[in-house]
Amino acid sequence: MTLDHFVRWMYALKGLWAVVAALIVGAFLVVLAGANPLEAYAALLRGGLFDYYGFANALVRLCPILLVSLAVIIPLRAGFFNIGGEGQVYVGALFGTVAALYLPQAIPAVIRLVLICLSGAVGGALWALIPAVLKVYRGTNEIITSLLLSYVGANVVGGIIHVYLMEPGAPYPYTREIPFDATLPIFLPRTEAHIGILIAVALALIFGTVMKRSTFGLSVETVGHNPVAAAYAGVSIRQTAISAFVIGGALAGLAGIFEVVGVKYRLFDHFSPGYGFQGAIVAFLAGLNPRTAIFAAMFLAVLQAGAGSMQRAVGVDTMMVGALQGLVVLFVAVGLAFRYRPRVITASAPQTPAVGIVPANSKVPE
């Protein structure tokens, strides 16, 4: 292996180095808390990965995080930032819950469950369509609009629960219970691990193939790397941008309804612990690779599932997991500042301006 190949592999594994760096710095924080970092991390792994119920808990957390990470990855591969996964999760959960509560019982259970999940996907897609349309037709910064719409979506859903869907006499704003035949089947006995987890992993694998081996994937990659070349080749940048946003929103909406019909069986006000933002962490940690996102999401899920075991074993507060997540974000951000640039010796040629992500405050060309 040449030095050039070695450097290329080092750059390709930036996400892994970010995790390693976060764990090293986290070890110092554990020491400051008066505990042994090796014992703390061992307890974390035992509780989130090597314990039956802890592993099932990690899988349950994996599902929404992975789906929302795909909602970030697909538009960003086209050069557009969808930071509004949180709002899309809430709106998708609302659409799916309404379908679960009001679809006729005469519809066969399997078909009704499919319709419920599709309703959640439609809700997330419609919410993602707003920043997409504003971006491509008005040049509005999609980072700001999608992010702010997350707060709007969460509060609108909460308001609808309060006014129209809240169960009478409930001590906290939540809807009626979802009928049992409208819930996702469990595949690990005596746990909450539902088949939505398998669907999420399958979707990540499918989109990993689609982005590499389909016309849509080629269009997304071309628009993301060089919008000028994409337009010259006849690719509609507006259509690609809207399609990427809508698909991403649909995946985030699926995350929301899976959480309702797979785990909670009701729609609660402010039920998400921040899946939208955790998905963004996973997207960058995975280097925008849908397949790698499975492992990145599992890493985050294991941290969260094993936090309680770490606290019980060595007395380190569960907030340490939040600190580790923050450190991962920090080191991933540092890694984004470094890009692999192979040394190429060529004849002198006229310099052309760099192209890539469409500027956030500009309209998208047709």
Summary of the structure (lengths in Angstrom):
residues: 366
radius of gyration: 21.8
end to end distance: 44.3
largest distance: 77.5
contacts: 1314
relative contact order: 0.21
helix: 71%
strand: 1%
